[in-house]
Amino acid sequence: MRTAVSADTLAANRRLARFDGHAEVWVFGYGSLIYKADFPYLERRPARIHGWTRRFWQGSHDHRGTPQAPGRVVTLVRERGAVCVGMAYRVTPDVFDHLDYREKNGYLRFVTELCFEDGGGAEGLVYIATTDNAAFLGPAPEHEIARHIAASEGPSGPNRDYLLHLAAALRELGADDPHVFAIERHLRALDEGVAAG
């Protein structure tokens, strides 16, 4: 039986040494990192990774919800043939002090191959909340996820803002993400229902 990964992954990420000694590292963002780069970077480029799909299956106890009422944010799950579009940042290693703290609620660093629009690529890191982390909420129907998001709020603001900013950022990238866009449609329908009632 596997032991659950702690919801606080800060210490685990700081022990990783894959890119120790590197002057620069690429980091792939697929959620709020696409639109909220609150860290210094050397370069920012649209990118994609293969074999992963974005899902609103991770609980947020520290940003878009609380420990008692976690919100829902995205993580990546493996899917054969999938392509996940996001944003890549070339950073210096000192940025990981900030990123590890920002992503501490269940996310671990993984090495991945990034593909850029010009056909080039690079090895980099991506933060993924795996199914065995203590904050993982798992799958649910998209209309239920929308209801959950509509009712959630945390220190970083309403969960709905996270969803709406992500959907807008994906459109700007020209990315088609049926899961995110379906949840967005359900959320807007909830808003219209409330306004009409």
ABEGO torsion letter per residue (X at the ends): XBBBBBABAAAAAAABAAABGBABBBBBBABAAAABBABBBABBBBBBBBGBBBBBABBBAAAABBAABBBBBBBBBBBBGBBBBBBBBBBBAAAAAAAAAAAABGBBBBBBBBBBAAGBBBBBBBBBBBAABAABAEBBBAAAAAAAAAABBBAAEBAAAAAAAAAAAAAAAGBBBAAAAAAAAAAAAAAAAAAAX
